[in-house]
């Protein structure tokens, strides 16, 4: 009960937190498939994966380094996992909220009740680099542990309109040979590298985990 009271106290007085949400244990998962924003049980504690780096060693070996943020405190650690090893991922029930705006906090709205909810930016899994990709009413998943928000997750992909980029080198470029890239500004103000055949006005799909061009939207 104390944990719930502390969680509720962390919200502004005008904002009511979503109802208590429980978590359930998942099967063990290979570290190769874990993504930023996943919630792990590791060393008898619960952590959010805030960063992942992959390292290749000599003789074909490889490992991952996970940046982990404690769910129940302010602690952070970095731990190393061999490629193919197993970790225990917790699947938290998620509540979908829609993006309103961002200042020094993340402001979201419940599309059903129209209540506004405010979250600290340090639990946004996209980090500072993902903020320019946020758009009005973008659906975001908020994961809770005992009514406490632990991570706000972006969709893995999104569709954006190109509003500014250099013109294509030639109108007859074959997309299969589009190996030359150029900077493109999107309708949210974000920038990505796109193949040279992409033009102003095109809708493109962007990987919001890696912040990279995927394809033109058809």
C-alpha positions in Angstrom: 0.0 0.0 0.0 2.9 2.3 0.8 4.3 1.8 -2.7 1.0 2.8 -4.3 0.7 5.9 -2.1 4.2 7.0 -3.2 3.4 6.5 -6.8 0.2 8.5 -6.6 2.0 11.3 -4.8 4.5 11.6 -7.7 1.7 12.8 -10.0 0.6 16.5 -10.1 -2.5 17.1 -8.1 -4.6 17.7 -11.2 -3.6 14.4 -12.8 -5.0 11.1 -11.8 -2.8 8.1 -12.4 -4.2 5.1 -14.3 -5.5 2.2 -12.2 -3.2 -0.4 -10.5 -1.7 -2.7 -13.1 0.0 -6.0 -12.3 2.9 -7.8 -14.1 3.4 -11.4 -15.0 6.6 -13.4 -15.6 7.5 -14.3 -19.1 9.6 -17.2 -20.5 13.3 -16.6 -20.6 14.4 -14.8 -23.7 17.6 -14.6 -25.7 19.6 -11.4 -25.2 19.8 -11.1 -29.0 16.1 -10.3 -29.2 15.9 -7.8 -26.2 15.1 -4.2 -27.2 15.5 -0.9 -25.4 12.6 -0.3 -23.1 12.3 -4.0 -22.1 11.8 -4.8 -18.4 14.0 -7.5 -16.9 14.3 -9.4 -13.6 18.0 -9.6 -13.0 20.0 -10.2 -9.8 16.7 -10.3 -7.9 15.8 -6.8 -9.0 13.6 -5.3 -11.7 15.3 -3.1 -14.4 14.4 -1.2 -17.5 16.8 -1.6 -20.4 17.8 2.0 -21.3 20.6 1.2 -23.7 22.1 -1.8 -25.7 25.5 -2.1 -27.4 26.7 -5.1 -29.3 30.4 -6.0 -29.3 32.1 -8.5 -31.5 35.2 -10.3 -30.1 38.0 -12.2 -31.8 37.5 -15.9 -32.8 33.8 -15.3 -33.5 32.7 -14.4 -30.0 30.3 -11.6 -29.3 28.5 -10.0 -26.3 26.0 -7.4 -25.4 26.2 -4.6 -22.8 22.9 -3.5 -21.3 22.5 -0.2 -19.6 19.9 -0.9 -16.8 17.8 1.5 -14.8 16.2 0.3 -11.6 12.4 0.4 -11.6 12.1 0.8 -7.8 14.9 3.3 -7.2 17.4 5.5 -8.9 20.2 3.0 -9.3 21.8 2.3 -12.7 24.2 -0.4 -13.7 25.8 -1.7 -16.9 26.0 -5.5 -17.3 27.5 -7.8 -19.9 25.7 -10.8 -21.5 27.2 -13.3 -23.9 25.4 -13.6 -27.2 22.7 -16.3 -27.0 22.5 -16.2 -23.2 19.0 -16.0 -21.7 17.5 -13.3 -19.6 14.1 -13.1 -17.9 11.8 -10.5 -19.4 8.8 -9.2 -17.5 5.7 -8.4 -19.5 3.9 -5.5 -18.0 0.3 -4.6 -18.8 0.4 -1.4 -20.9 -1.9 1.5 -21.1 -2.1 3.4 -24.4 -2.0 7.1 -24.2 -1.6 9.7 -26.9 1.1 12.4 -27.2 0.1 16.0 -26.4 3.4 17.9 -26.1 6.8 17.9 -24.4 8.6 20.5 -22.3 10.7 19.4 -19.4 8.2 16.5 -19.0 6.1 14.3 -21.3 2.4 15.2 -21.5 0.1 12.5 -22.7 -3.7 12.2 -22.9 -6.1 9.3 -22.4 -8.1 9.0 -25.6 -11.0 7.6 -23.7 -11.3 9.9 -20.7 -9.4 12.9 -22.1 -7.5 13.1 -18.9 -3.9 14.4 -19.1 -1.1 12.5 -17.6 2.5 13.8 -17.0 5.6 11.7 -17.0 9.3 12.4 -16.4 11.4 12.4 -19.5 13.9 9.9 -18.0 11.4 7.0 -18.4 10.9 7.8 -22.1 12.6 4.9 -23.9 13.4 6.8 -27.0 15.6 9.3 -25.3 16.4 12.8 -26.4 17.1 11.7 -30.0 13.5 10.4 -30.4 11.7 13.6 -29.2 11.7 15.2 -32.7 9.8 12.2 -34.0 6.9 12.7 -31.6 3.7 13.9 -33.3 0.3 15.0 -32.2 -1.9 12.1 -31.0 1.0 9.5 -31.6 0.0 6.4 -29.5 2.6 5.7 -26.8 2.5 2.6 -24.5 3.0 3.3 -20.8 4.1 0.4 -18.7 3.4 0.3 -14.9 4.8 -1.7 -12.0 2.4 -1.5 -9.0 0.8 1.7 -10.4 4.2 3.3 -10.8 5.1 4.2 -14.5 8.4 2.6 -15.4 8.7 3.2 -19.1 7.0 5.1 -21.9 7.5 3.4 -25.2 7.2 4.7 -28.8 5.9 2.6 -31.7 8.7 0.7 -33.4 7.9 2.3 -36.7 6.1 5.5 -37.9 5.1 7.1 -41.2 6.3 10.7 -41.9 6.1 13.1 -44.7 9.3 14.6 -46.2 9.1 18.4 -46.2 12.6 19.3 -47.3 15.5 17.5 -48.9 17.9 18.0 -51.9 16.4 16.9 -55.3 17.1 13.5 -56.7 20.2 13.2 -58.8 18.1 12.0 -61.8 14.5 11.2 -62.3 15.1 7.8 -63.6 17.0 6.4 -60.6 16.4 2.8 -59.9 15.4 2.3 -56.2 17.3 -1.0 -56.0 20.5 1.0 -56.6 19.7 3.7 -54.1 22.9 3.5 -52.2 23.6 7.2 -52.0 22.0 8.9 -49.0 21.0 12.5 -48.2 19.5 14.4 -45.3 15.7 14.8 -45.2 13.6 16.9 -42.9 10.3 15.4 -41.8 7.0 17.0 -41.0 7.7 16.8 -37.2 11.1 18.6 -37.6 13.1 15.4 -37.3 15.9 14.6 -39.7 16.9 11.2 -41.2 19.2 10.0 -43.9 17.2 8.8 -47.0 18.1 7.3 -50.3 18.7 9.9 -53.1 15.5 8.9 -54.9 13.3 10.2 -52.1 11.7 13.5 -52.9 9.8 16.3 -51.1 6.2 15.2 -50.5 7.0 11.5 -50.2 5.7 9.6 -47.2 8.4 7.3 -45.7 8.5 4.7 -43.0 11.1 5.3 -40.2 12.5 2.8 -37.7 11.9 4.7 -34.5 14.3 2.5 -32.5 17.3 3.2 -34.7 16.0 6.4 -36.2 16.6 5.1 -39.7 14.8 5.1 -43.1 13.0 1.9 -43.8 11.1 2.4 -47.1 8.7 4.7 -48.9 5.1 4.3 -47.7 2.9 2.8 -50.4 
